[in-house]
Amino acid sequence: MYEEFIQNRITQLRMQRGVSARDMSLSIGQNESYINQIENKKTLPSLQGLLYICEYFGITPQQFFDMDSPYPSQFATLMEDLKQLDFETLSHLTALVKRLVQNK
């Protein structure tokens, strides 16, 4: 179950970023076919490899494995920005987001 999730998650995040498997492989210091081999279910990354992949996407391993979060990098950035807001502004923003989700 997790093996397929890892392979699909890497593909999903890479496509969101709009980068080729080759470019991503080279960017994390691997051979040019590394990501392609993972995505084509020929291998899995080591723990260290997975950490490099998470670092590449700017997310934590916890965010990587959060199956309910389709855009973990964007959520991580948003959370950091939200931490800078005062209580009143955050309350208004929370109400706005609730309305947006309800009208979806």
MODELLER restraints for C-alpha pairs under 7 A, 6 or more apart:
rsr = mdl.restraints
at = mdl.atoms
rsr.add(forms.Gaussian(group=physical.xy_distance, feature=features.Distance(at['CA:7:A'], at['CA:38:A']), mean=5.83, stdev=0.5))
rsr.add(forms.Gaussian(group=physical.xy_distance, feature=features.Distance(at['CA:7:A'], at['CA:39:A']), mean=4.93, stdev=0.5))
rsr.add(forms.Gaussian(group=physical.xy_distance, feature=features.Distance(at['CA:7:A'], at['CA:41:A']), mean=6.70, stdev=0.5))
rsr.add(forms.Gaussian(group=physical.xy_distance, feature=features.Distance(at['CA:8:A'], at['CA:39:A']), mean=6.67, stdev=0.5))
rsr.add(forms.Gaussian(group=physical.xy_distance, feature=features.Distance(at['CA:11:A'], at['CA:39:A']), mean=6.28, stdev=0.5))
rsr.add(forms.Gaussian(group=physical.xy_distance, feature=features.Distance(at['CA:21:A'], at['CA:35:A']), mean=5.38, stdev=0.5))
rsr.add(forms.Gaussian(group=physical.xy_distance, feature=features.Distance(at['CA:21:A'], at['CA:36:A']), mean=5.67, stdev=0.5))
rsr.add(forms.Gaussian(group=physical.xy_distance, feature=features.Distance(at['CA:22:A'], at['CA:32:A']), mean=4.83, stdev=0.5))
rsr.add(forms.Gaussian(group=physical.xy_distance, feature=features.Distance(at['CA:22:A'], at['CA:33:A']), mean=6.02, stdev=0.5))
rsr.add(forms.Gaussian(group=physical.xy_distance, feature=features.Distance(at['CA:22:A'], at['CA:35:A']), mean=6.99, stdev=0.5))
rsr.add(forms.Gaussian(group=physical.xy_distance, feature=features.Distance(at['CA:25:A'], at['CA:31:A']), mean=6.16, stdev=0.5))
rsr.add(forms.Gaussian(group=physical.xy_distance, feature=features.Distance(at['CA:25:A'], at['CA:32:A']), mean=5.31, stdev=0.5))
rsr.add(forms.Gaussian(group=physical.xy_distance, feature=features.Distance(at['CA:25:A'], at['CA:33:A']), mean=6.70, stdev=0.5))
rsr.add(forms.Gaussian(group=physical.xy_distance, feature=features.Distance(at['CA:25:A'], at['CA:34:A']), mean=5.59, stdev=0.5))
rsr.add(forms.Gaussian(group=physical.xy_distance, feature=features.Distance(at['CA:25:A'], at['CA:35:A']), mean=5.52, stdev=0.5))
rsr.add(forms.Gaussian(group=physical.xy_distance, feature=features.Distance(at['CA:26:A'], at['CA:32:A']), mean=5.65, stdev=0.5))
rsr.add(forms.Gaussian(group=physical.xy_distance, feature=features.Distance(at['CA:28:A'], at['CA:52:A']), mean=6.29, stdev=0.5))
rsr.add(forms.Gaussian(group=physical.xy_distance, feature=features.Distance(at['CA:28:A'], at['CA:56:A']), mean=6.93, stdev=0.5))
rsr.add(forms.Gaussian(group=physical.xy_distance, feature=features.Distance(at['CA:37:A'], at['CA:43:A']), mean=5.92, stdev=0.5))
rsr.add(forms.Gaussian(group=physical.xy_distance, feature=features.Distance(at['CA:38:A'], at['CA:44:A']), mean=5.43, stdev=0.5))
rsr.add(forms.Gaussian(group=physical.xy_distance, feature=features.Distance(at['CA:38:A'], at['CA:45:A']), mean=6.98, stdev=0.5))
rsr.add(forms.Gaussian(group=physical.xy_distance, feature=features.Distance(at['CA:51:A'], at['CA:61:A']), mean=6.94, stdev=0.5))
rsr.add(forms.Gaussian(group=physical.xy_distance, feature=features.Distance(at['CA:54:A'], at['CA:60:A']), mean=5.87, stdev=0.5))
rsr.add(forms.Gaussian(group=physical.xy_distance, feature=features.Distance(at['CA:54:A'], at['CA:61:A']), mean=6.17, stdev=0.5))
rsr.add(forms.Gaussian(group=physical.xy_distance, feature=features.Distance(at['CA:54:A'], at['CA:64:A']), mean=6.82, stdev=0.5))
rsr.add(forms.Gaussian(group=physical.xy_distance, feature=features.Distance(at['CA:57:A'], at['CA:73:A']), mean=6.54, stdev=0.5))
rsr.add(forms.Gaussian(group=physical.xy_distance, feature=features.Distance(at['CA:58:A'], at['CA:73:A']), mean=6.06, stdev=0.5))
rsr.add(forms.Gaussian(group=physical.xy_distance, feature=features.Distance(at['CA:59:A'], at['CA:72:A']), mean=6.69, stdev=0.5))
rsr.add(forms.Gaussian(group=physical.xy_distance, feature=features.Distance(at['CA:59:A'], at['CA:73:A']), mean=5.70, stdev=0.5))
rsr.add(forms.Gaussian(group=physical.xy_distance, feature=features.Distance(at['CA:59:A'], at['CA:76:A']), mean=6.82, stdev=0.5))
rsr.add(forms.Gaussian(group=physical.xy_distance, feature=features.Distance(at['CA:63:A'], at['CA:72:A']), mean=5.78, stdev=0.5))
rsr.add(forms.Gaussian(group=physical.xy_distance, feature=features.Distance(at['CA:64:A'], at['CA:72:A']), mean=6.85, stdev=0.5))
